[in-house]
Amino acid sequence: MSAVFYRCNHLLFVTSQREKLINMGKIIALANQKGGVGKTTTAINLGVGLVHQGKRVLLIDLDPQGNATQGLGFDPDSLDITVTTLLRKMIAKDYTFLHDFGILHHEEGISLLPANIELSGLETELISLF
């Protein structure tokens, strides 16, 4: 039996006001093995479009190049807290962070958990754990 694993570059968490009250939401994952197929562009535009429909959206950039982070106008290399920081804390079972830890808010209304090159180092660390 063989398995194919796809690297998920972006996750969108979407909630409406009604779903917010009952603590539910939808997760949209954009993944493709091939580069240059528009995953980042789709994630950003879909997220902003959903915000314009009244949804609350959190875009999680899981690309070590930080293209979604850059695409929303943030400099990935200047950020102290990224998805890598959050994942490292969770791996260490350190859950002492606020619910909006590291989340950036864009003027279009979309929220972002950014990424940068540190994420590639974490991938290497995780491989050695298993």
Secondary structure, DSSP 4 states (H G I P E B T S, - for coil): -----PPEEEEEEEE-HHHHHTT--EEEEEE-SSSSSSHHHHHHHHHHHHHHTT-EEEEEE--TT-HHHHHTT--GGG-S--HHHHHHHHHTT---S-TTTT-EE-TTS-EEE---THHHHHHHHHHHH-
